[in-house]
Amino acid sequence: MPIDFTNKRNELFHRVQEVNDLNGAASVLIWDQSTYMPTGGSKARGRQLATLRRLAHEKFTDPSLGRLLNDLSSHTSELADDSDDAALIAVTLRKYEDAICIPPDFAAQFAEHSTAAYTAWVKARANNDFTHVQPFLDKTLDYSRRFSSYFTGHQHLADPLINQSDYGMTVATIRPIFGELRERTILLLNRIQEQKQVDSSCLYQHFPEGSQWEFGIEIAKKFGYDMNRGRQDKTPHPFAIKFSIDDVRITSRFSEDRLDDGLFSTLHETGHALYEQGISPSFEGTHLNHGTSAGVHESQSRLWENLVGRSRLFWQHYYPHLQEKFPSQLGTVSLDSFYKAINRVEPSLIRTDADEVTYNLHVIIRFDLELDLLEGKLAVADLPEAWHARYQTDLGVSSPTDADGVLQDVHWFGGLIGGSFQGYTLGNILASQFFAKATEDEPTIGQEMGQGQMGTLHRWLRENIYHHGSKYTAPELIKRVTGGGLLLEPYFSYLNTKYGEIYGFDSTS
């Protein structure tokens, strides 16, 4: 390539790296806000985040950066097929064109508002008082509609919001998938509910937090989580966060009277962290240095949490180790009983506690409510009642409190409304698709899991998914890995086979 291209490419890298450094600094403040920050610091924290977001937005939307990107784009046809440089230019240009649609004042104002909304949510949830956070949520809904209005050419108000996390997906593409998924899930749930329920009482004993923490971290390391480039902390709502490729952190929460909450929270967030730690080091500081979409990201957290962490093969090896950690609680509980307990299917109130079968119903409810709010069919003041009604209709349960209802998730109280939840279900579908392909390519994965070895699976995921970061869009990556598009069949094959065996019905009929 001409020296001019090389110089311009290097200039792009350095300019984008500055923006990413500002956003990385903001992420550190967000992590602190969600873990150790005293509540009295919320006002200053909102101002600090607003400043960083404004500076990052101004730097990234500088017209000279746009001219640089256009100059570089004119040379991409000369680059080799599948070039990292071509992907860097294309992805950065796409994000630049999105960013210039958003006024700088909006980015700063919303950063400050979201900090105040998050602080209000923490208090509202603790006190079961939706009215305390309602004014903030009304303002968030206004911000969300304004954000969407800055983009043109979309069929639905939610499309620009969905595009931020699941690029290329729209309300029109998601609704049919969710419609079929809901119908087939309810049929499976009905079959399960016709059978005798499994006993999960072994999970509800006293399990000291320190021992839970130690065991979860041991498993995270076995999965491949590099603790020299990561750490775990406590938070009310678990998450993973990345400051750089060499600093990817997870958080969890623990209940001493319930074993599975903290354990599977740790495994879930470890899946996210493995993805981020596995991205090519050459992408550090660029827009390629993150997972490609919320759906693909969630596929990794759900793959490690469920397809590995809730599998019989996994526990054949690790259950004796767990019994050693908790001898008085689990010493007389058989592997079969424990395996069935951690896979018990029962409609419940809390999304993050939901079993694999009912989990997507929680997501679909939230997705539908988001659309109703954006479309003006539902007022924020009526959201708690609508929430309870949908839970009664779809899952047959209803919470007596808003703390276990509309206040249970942080998403709408720390971000925009719209595009927040669909990735969870897209990830469930993709997890089975990716895992099926991995075991097809590497038939020893199952045997190795039964021996407590995760190296082959981790390597396959790193080489086929993690390494590429955001170089490919989600549809491109799915096709590259599986040879086709997103499919429901591998997911339902997995669910029907697993739960037919657990609950004793013929999954083929």
Helices and strands as residue ranges (DSSP letters): H 3-35, G 39-41, H 42-60, H 63-73, G 76-78, H 84-99, H 104-127, H 130-149, H 159-165, H 171-193, G 201-203, H 209-223, G 227-229, E 232-234, E 240-244, E 247-252, H 259-277, G 281-283, H 294-302, I 303-308, H 312-325, H 327-330, H 335-342, G 351-353, H 359-375, G 380-382, H 383-395, H 411-414, H 422-441, H 445-450, H 455-464, G 466-468, H 474-482, H 489-503
